[in-house]
Amino acid sequence: VPQGQGARGKLMAGHPLFRVDIVTPEATIWTGEAEFISARTTEGDIGIYAGHEPTMAALATGPVAIHTEDVVVSAGVHGGFLQIFEETVTLLTDRAEITEGSHEEALRVARELAAVEETLADL
């Protein structure tokens, strides 16, 4: 999937934008600007708009929704960390994949990534 492209619908316009990077050990999976992000942390779900207080959180296996000006980009992630600093949100994750489908598709992909990780750990 080309960077910045994703799945479902439009978000109402008008929110300030901030930078988002999804990074794995192998590559930067997605980078762009967003109006809003939702992600799952080990402490629960988090929603992020521009101007959010600086935060570090452990990412749980699950979906991430990146609301850009035009579309909602869905990704499945497996573990890692989320950092909010100034006007940048960075998701450092063991594994991530941009999905073509809905939030549910991103959750399915995240679970598959977790299963792959468990299989590799058993080798």
Secondary structure as GFF3:
##gff-version 3
##sequence-region A 1 123
A	DSSP	beta_strand	18	23	.	.	.	ID=ss1
A	DSSP	beta_strand	28	34	.	.	.	ID=ss2
A	DSSP	beta_strand	36	41	.	.	.	ID=ss3
A	DSSP	beta_strand	44	49	.	.	.	ID=ss4
A	DSSP	beta_strand	55	58	.	.	.	ID=ss5
A	DSSP	beta_strand	62	67	.	.	.	ID=ss6
A	DSSP	beta_strand	72	78	.	.	.	ID=ss7
A	DSSP	beta_strand	81	85	.	.	.	ID=ss8
A	DSSP	beta_strand	88	92	.	.	.	ID=ss9
A	DSSP	beta_strand	95	99	.	.	.	ID=ss10
A	DSSP	alpha_helix	103	122	.	.	.	ID=ss11
###
